[in-house]
């Protein structure tokens, strides 16, 4: 299996929006636990649409991108 291009966002399909940033990090596999997600957000390691985001309850909608550790995920609704 080929590794995806890090510059191309990986779509993550959620049932409904808005979804909170900390929940999305867990759901998308960028954080193993809610605690880890909240810590990484608080430390300024997470980008939303290319901008550092430190609000764990930031609401995300369709088309938003979230980047952490070189991976970018795209919020999509089923």
N, C-alpha and C positions, 0 to 999 in steps of 0.2 A: 504494500500500500504506500502510495506516495505521500510525502509530507506536504501539507498545504502551504501556500505562499503566505508568509506572515503579513504581507501588505494587503492581502485580500481578506475581508472580514468573513468569519464563519457564521452562517445563520443559525440562530437558536430560536426555535419556535416555542412561544408561550401561549397559554390559553386565553389570557386576557391582560389588558394593560389598563392603567399603569401598573408596573411592577417596581418594587423598591430595589435600589442598587444592590444592597447587601443580599437580598433574596436571589437576584439575578446572578451574582457572582457564584453562589452555591449551585443554583440550577444549571448554569452553563459550565460548571466544572473548573472554574478559575480559583475557587476556594473550597477546601474540604469541609469546613464548618462555618457556622454563622459567626462565631467568635473570630476566626481567622479573617473572614470577609470584613468585619467591622474594624479590626486592627489595621489591615492593609489599606482600607479607605482612610482611616484616621491618620495614617502615616503619609498620606499623599501619594501612594503608589498607583492609584487607579485613575485612568483618564476616561472621561465621558465626552464623546464627540471631539476628542483631541485636546481637552482641557482638564487639568487636575481637578478632581472632585473629592471633597472631604465630608460631604453629607451622606451618611449611610442610608438615610431614608429618601434620598433623591429619587423622584419618580421618573421612570423610563417609559418611553412609548415606541411604537413601530418606527424603524429607521434609525434609532439611536445606536451608537457604537460604544462599546466598553473595551478598554485595552488594559491588560495587566500581563507582566512578564513576557512581552513581545507577542502575545496573542490578542487578536481583536475579534470580538463577537458582535453580531448584528441582531438587534431585537426584531423579531418577526412574530406576527400573530397568526394562529391557525384558523 
